[in-house]
Amino acid sequence: MSGHSKWANIQHRKGRQDAKRGKVFTKAAKEIIIAAKSGGDPAGNPRLRAAIAAAKAVNLPKDKIEAAIRKGTGEDAGGDFTEAFYEGYGPGGIAIMVEVATDNKNRTVADVRHLFTKHGGQMGENGSVAWMFERKGVIEVDRNAYTEDAIMEAALDAGADDVLDEGETWTIQTAMADFAAVRDALEAANVAMQSAELAMVPANLVAVDAETGAKLLRLMDALDDNDDVQNVYANADFPDDMAVE
C-alpha cells in the first residue's frame, strides 16, 4: 500500500481529515497559483490542467480557481509564492519529502528543520531522497462502491498507468500529463472520487513496525500542520493494524 494512501486512511480514523478541511481550499489554490506561473492557459500547461482537476475534486469554486490563475500569471496581486521541496529522514530512516508553497523561504526552512529535529528525524540535502519518488496523479475511489473491473475500464481506457487495491480504496495512478483526462473520464462515468491530486509517489516502500510508525506519524502530522506545507510524502509501509492516538 502506498505510504501516502495509508497515512490518509490513518488520519481519517483519527478524525484529522475533518479538522484539516479548512486548509484544503488554500492548498488547492496555491497549487494553481504556482502552476499558472508557467502559463495561464490550461491547454498548454499540463501542470495547470492537473491543478485545476485536483481543485475541482475538492469542490474549489470556479471563481476561486479563476482568481488563483490570475494571481499566478501576475494579473492580480497575491501570487508571491515560491515552491520548494525539502527532504529528510524520519524515524527508522524513512525517506520524507515535504512540499511547500511559501512567501518566506527562510522562515519555512527553519520551521521544517525544527520539526524534523523535534520528532526524531533529520533534514537532508537537496537530492538526498528525491530520487526515490516520482510525481504522479493519484486518484482514490471507495473500494466498496465499485468493482475492480468497472474502475479499471474507466481509468485505464483514459490513460491511467495502474489501479491498486489499497484495502479501503482503489488508488489510480497516472502520469502527470494524463491526470486531468483520467479524472474527467471517471467523472463522466459517474465515479465518485474521494480525492484527486498530484503526489510524489515512492518507487518502493520500507516496512515499519508499530512503534516506529507512531513516531513517524507524529513527525508527518506536525509537518502537515505547518501553514506553508502543501503535502508530506514518505516511503513507509505502515502496519495494517496501525493504532491511532
Disulfide bonds with the S-S distance in Angstrom:
none
